[in-house]
Amino acid sequence: MADDTYKTGLDRRLISLEERHEVRSWMESLKCTEMQLRDAMKAVGNSADAVRDYLKEKR
C-alpha cells in the first residue's frame, strides 16, 4: 500500500512491511496476526494474492 492515497492499483497487489499502518491494514484485511503475515511473506513473497492463498491453506 502506498502513502499516496491516490495510488491504489499495483500497491494493493504487493504487501510491504515498511510502515506500521500498512502492516495493520494488511492484518485487518487478511484477518491474521503480524506473525502469520510475516511467516506467509517469508514462505511465498510479497504478492498479496500468494499470501492470501497461503493463509487460506494454513487455516
C-alpha positions as CSV (number, residue, x, y, z in Angstrom):
1,M,0.0,0.0,0.0
2,A,1.4,3.4,-0.8
3,D,1.5,6.5,1.3
4,D,-0.1,8.3,-1.6
5,T,-3.8,7.6,-1.3
6,Y,-4.3,8.3,-5.0
7,K,-2.2,5.3,-6.0
8,T,-4.1,2.1,-5.5
9,G,-3.7,-0.4,-8.3
10,L,-0.3,-2.1,-8.1
11,D,0.1,-1.0,-4.5
12,R,-2.7,-3.3,-3.3
13,R,-1.1,-6.3,-5.1
14,L,2.1,-6.2,-3.1
15,I,2.5,-6.3,0.6
16,S,5.0,-4.1,2.4
17,L,6.0,-4.3,6.0
18,E,7.9,-1.0,6.0
19,E,5.1,1.2,7.5
20,R,3.3,0.2,10.7
21,H,-0.1,1.4,9.3
22,E,0.4,-0.8,6.3
23,V,1.1,-3.8,8.5
24,R,-2.1,-3.1,10.5
25,S,-4.1,-2.6,7.3
26,W,-2.9,-6.0,5.8
27,M,-3.5,-7.8,9.1
28,E,-7.1,-6.4,9.2
29,S,-7.7,-7.2,5.5
30,L,-6.3,-10.7,5.7
31,K,-7.6,-11.5,9.2
32,C,-4.3,-12.6,10.5
33,T,-1.7,-11.7,13.1
34,E,1.5,-9.9,12.3
35,M,3.5,-13.1,12.9
36,Q,1.2,-15.0,10.5
37,L,1.6,-12.3,7.9
38,R,5.4,-12.2,8.2
39,D,5.6,-16.1,8.1
40,A,3.4,-16.1,5.0
41,M,5.6,-13.5,3.3
42,K,8.7,-15.5,4.1
43,A,7.1,-18.5,2.5
44,V,5.6,-17.0,-0.7
45,G,7.0,-13.5,-1.1
46,N,5.1,-10.1,-1.1
47,S,2.3,-10.9,-3.6
48,A,-1.0,-10.2,-1.8
49,D,-2.7,-13.0,-3.8
50,A,0.0,-15.5,-2.9
51,V,-0.1,-14.5,0.8
52,R,-3.9,-14.7,0.8
53,D,-3.8,-18.2,-0.7
54,Y,-1.1,-19.3,1.7
55,L,-3.1,-18.1,4.7
56,K,-6.2,-19.9,3.4
57,E,-4.3,-23.2,3.2
58,K,-3.0,-22.8,6.8
59,R,-6.5,-22.4,8.2
